[in-house]
Amino acid sequence: MCGRFVSITEPDGLVRFFTVDERKTDDLPPSYNVAPSQSVYAVAEHAEQRNLVRFGWGLVPHWAKDPKIGNKLINARAESLAEKPAFRDVFKRKRCLIPADGFYEWRKLADGRKVPYFIHREDGAPLAFAGLWSSWRDRQFPDDTADAWLRTCAIVTTDAGPRVRALHTRMPVMLPPDAWAAWLDPDLHDPAELRHLLDLASDAPLVWHPVSTRVNTPVNDDPSLIAPVEDPA
């Protein structure tokens, strides 16, 4: 799974990196400890235009009666996207890329302790997590007001690749640049083709190191969280 990640690249840098046509979000504060329910940058396509937007992390399906369901839907398993009610519709037409400068995973030691690791690209470039997004209408507001709509997202996860498997059994799906256009294309609906795109993900460019357990607490958010510490393993 993916429960925390790092987002520190400035939005203008994301616009260039992801070849975005229009930026449709204000700045979000840089975060070394992005947690569920917080706002995150995302790249999504609308009317043949690639946009940089913001979504809340934790997908709220359009049919949900209570938006709190999003607290349980921060990740979407690649293996069941086409069948699970919360994800099958958006899998076909509402897909996005979620930029990240790295993510955290916890390795369980023989004595039961869990050690956090910061996982990132060796060259420092952003990662492109495969994501899904949804629009949910709050019916206590008129349909034409901004407050009426809540837009949220989930990160697609898969079995860990041969490298990350040393730390954890799951990892986010990280799409290569040559898969971005197809993944974002709202006219691509074929589940088999979409699954093929997810299969292109790889953990080959990733490196990692152990970090402080301070990352376990979401209120902690500063550069020291990604600093290496002695490996207790």
Secondary structure as the mmCIF struct_conf table of DSSP 4:
data_model
#
loop_
_struct_conf.conf_type_id
_struct_conf.id
_struct_conf.beg_label_comp_id
_struct_conf.beg_label_asym_id
_struct_conf.beg_label_seq_id
_struct_conf.end_label_comp_id
_struct_conf.end_label_asym_id
_struct_conf.end_label_seq_id
STRN STRN1 PHE A 5 SER A 7
BEND BEND1 THR A 9 THR A 9
HELX_RH_AL_P HELX_RH_AL_P1 PRO A 11 PHE A 17
TURN_TY1_P TURN_TY1_P1 PHE A 18 THR A 19
BEND BEND2 ASP A 21 ASP A 21
STRN STRN2 GLU A 22 ARG A 23
BEND BEND3 THR A 25 THR A 25
HELX_LH_PP_P HELX_LH_PP_P1 ASP A 26 PRO A 30
STRN STRN3 SER A 31 VAL A 34
TURN_TY1_P TURN_TY1_P2 PRO A 36 SER A 37
BEND BEND4 GLN A 38 GLN A 38
STRN STRN4 SER A 39 HIS A 46
TURN_TY1_P TURN_TY1_P3 ALA A 47 GLU A 48
STRN STRN5 GLN A 49 TRP A 57
BEND BEND5 GLY A 58 GLY A 58
TURN_TY1_P TURN_TY1_P4 HIS A 62 TRP A 63
BEND BEND6 LYS A 65 LYS A 65
HELX_RH_3T_P HELX_RH_3T_P1 PRO A 67 LYS A 72
BEND BEND7 ILE A 74 ILE A 74
STRN STRN6 ASN A 75 ARG A 77
HELX_RH_3T_P HELX_RH_3T_P2 ALA A 78 SER A 80
TURN_TY1_P TURN_TY1_P5 LEU A 81 GLU A 83
TURN_TY1_P TURN_TY1_P6 PRO A 85 PHE A 87
HELX_RH_AL_P HELX_RH_AL_P2 ARG A 88 ARG A 93
STRN STRN7 ARG A 95 ALA A 100
BEND BEND8 ASP A 101 ASP A 101
STRN STRN8 GLY A 102 LYS A 108
HELX_LH_PP_P HELX_LH_PP_P2 LEU A 109 LEU A 109
TURN_TY1_P TURN_TY1_P7 ALA A 110 ASP A 111
BEND BEND9 GLY A 112 GLY A 112
STRN STRN9 LYS A 114 ARG A 121
TURN_TY1_P TURN_TY1_P8 GLU A 122 ASP A 123
HELX_LH_PP_P HELX_LH_PP_P3 ALA A 125 PRO A 126
STRN STRN10 LEU A 127 ARG A 137
TURN_TY1_P TURN_TY1_P9 ARG A 139 GLN A 140
BEND BEND10 PHE A 141 PHE A 141
TURN_TY1_P TURN_TY1_P10 ASP A 143 ASP A 144
BEND BEND11 THR A 145 THR A 145
HELX_RH_3T_P HELX_RH_3T_P3 ALA A 146 ALA A 148
STRN STRN11 TRP A 149 ASP A 159
TURN_TY1_P TURN_TY1_P11 PRO A 162 ARG A 163
HELX_RH_3T_P HELX_RH_3T_P4 VAL A 164 ALA A 166
TURN_TY1_P TURN_TY1_P12 LEU A 167 LEU A 167
BEND BEND12 THR A 169 THR A 169
STRN STRN12 ARG A 170 PRO A 172
STRN STRN13 MET A 174 MET A 174
HELX_RH_AL_P HELX_RH_AL_P3 PRO A 177 LEU A 184
TURN_TY1_P TURN_TY1_P13 PRO A 186 ASP A 187
HELX_RH_AL_P HELX_RH_AL_P4 PRO A 191 ASP A 199
TURN_TY1_P TURN_TY1_P14 LEU A 200 LEU A 200
TURN_TY1_P TURN_TY1_P15 ALA A 204 PRO A 205
STRN STRN14 LEU A 206 PRO A 210
HELX_RH_3T_P HELX_RH_3T_P5 THR A 213 ASN A 216
BEND BEND13 THR A 217 THR A 217
TURN_TY1_P TURN_TY1_P16 PRO A 218 VAL A 219
BEND BEND14 ASP A 222 ASP A 222
HELX_RH_3T_P HELX_RH_3T_P6 PRO A 223 ILE A 226
BEND BEND15 ALA A 227 ALA A 227
#
